[in-house]
């Protein structure tokens, strides 16, 4: 069974993945982490990134994240462009990962499951939610950033209610024990189905 775990930034997807991963026969693919690795290791991605963003896209063979972020978060077209470069490559890489883990419950964690049109590739989609003020507090603590910057980033993702309408399961991530109970319940339902 292949399950997407999505939700806006700061909703707590990483915590949900961490809890699911404690169950036997569960493996997780963190799309954001794998994308970062691929942007450095894949020659195809590197060529396309330099074509789209210029030589400044890489510094000492590493992706120039600040430079790229300063462009894509202010230009809708460039954001679409980077997604069109990265997401197909991440998905190819994920497909290879699934071949290595046949017979297991495979979790694919990404904030952009719906935005990239990839929801159709999964047996089900779980959306993790949390109130906006909670998400902002978590992110300011984690990323040491400003509220204005976070609101700008959040505006590039689908609204929670739109994601909820298209999801199979919802995890409201506000209180740890309650979240753990929801995860356990969903895991039990999914393992019965498979």
N, C-alpha and C positions, 0 to 999 in steps of 0.2 A: 504494500500500500504506500502510495506517495502522497504526502500531505503538505500543503503550503501553509506556513505560519506567517501572517502579515499583520500590519497595523502601522499607525503613524509613528514618527520618531518620538521616542520617550514613552511609548505605550508599555514597554516591558517585554518585548519579543524575546530578548536574550534570556531573561529569567524563565519564561515559559519553555524555551528550548532546553535550558539547563535542567528544569524539572522533568520534562518529557524524557530526556536522555538518561534519567536514572532508572527508567523501566528497561527490562530485558529486551534485546532485539530491536532497539531503536538507534538509528544513526541520524546525524544532522549535517546538513550542508548549509553553511552561512554564506549566502550569495555576495554580500558586501565584502567580506574578507577575501573570498575567492576572486572577486572582480579586481580588488586591489593587487593581488598577486599576479593575476593575468595581465594587468596593465603594465607590469614591469617585465614579465617573462615572455609574453606573446609578441613575436615580431609583427604579425598581422595587425594587432591592436596598435602597437607603437607607430607603425607606418600611417595608419588611418588617423590616429590622434595628432601626429605631426602635420598631416595634410589639413586637418580641420582647425587646429589651434596654433600651428607654427612650431618652430624649433624650441621655443620656450616651454613647450609642454613637458619636456624632460630636462632634468638637471642632474649631471653625473649618473646617467642611466636610471634615475629614479623619476617617477611621475611627479611633476611640480603641482602638487595638490592645491596649494593656495592660489596659484595662478589660474588653474582650471576652475576652481570654485568661484573665484572673483568674476569669471566670465559667465559660467552656466547659471549662476543664481540671479544674474541680471539680464539674461537673454534667453527667452523661451525657445527660440529656434536652435540656439547652441545646446540647450538642455536636451532637446529632441535628438540632435545630432550625436551627442555623446551616448545617449541611451541606445541609439541605433547601432553604434559601434560596439558597445560593451555587452548589452543584453543577449544578443544572439550567440556570442562567444561563451558567455557564462553558461547559457543553456546547453550548449554543446558539451562543455566541461561537466555540467551536472548530469547529462545523459550518460556519460562515461562512468561517473560516480554511481549512478543507479545500477549499472551493469555489475559493478563490484559488490553490491549489497543486495542482491536478489534474495527474496524471502524475509527481508526485514521491513520494519516500518521506517520509511525514509522521510525526514522532515526537511523542507526547503524553506529557509528563513529569508524573507526579503520584504522591505517596506513597499516595494513597487510591483506586487503580483498583479493587481488590477490595472495599474497605470501602463504596464508593458504588454497587456493583453495575454499574459501567460497563464491565467487562472484555469483555462480550459485543459491544460496539460496535467492537472492534478486530480486525484480521486476525490479530494475534498479540500476546502480552504477554511482555516481557522483565523479569525481576526481578533487581535488583542486590542482592548480599548482601555482608556483611562481618561479622567477629566483633563481638559486642556491645562488647567493651572497646575495639576500634578505632573503632567508631562513636562511643562516648562521648568518647574522646580527641579525635577530629576536631571534635565539636560543642562541647566545652568551649573548644577553641582558636578555633573560628569564631564562636560565639555569646556567648562570655565568660559562661557560665552555670554552674549547679551540676549535679553528678551526680544529685542527688535530683530536680531539676526535669526533667532529661532522661529519667530512668526513668519519671517520671509521664507525660510526653508519649509515650514509647514504648509505655506500657501501653494507650494509646488506639488503637494501630494493630494490625493483625493480626500474629501471630508469623511470622517468616521461613519456617518449615517449611510453614505453611499456604499462604503465597503461592507457594512453590516448587512445591507439588503442583498448582497450577492454572495454572502458567506454561508457555509454549512453550519459552523459553530462559532460562538462568540465567547471570549474569555474577558470578563471585566476584572482588570488587574489593579485593585485598589488596596486590598488587605491580603497579606501574604497567605494566611491559612485558607482564606476563602478561595484565593487563586489556585492554591494547591489542590483543593477539593474539586474545583472545576476541571483542572487538568486530569485528575484521576478519573473523573466521571467520563470525560471525552475519550481518554485512552481506553477505558473499558468498553465503551460503545464501539470504537474503531476496531479493537481486537476481536470483538464478537463478530463484526461485519466481515473481517478478512478471514 
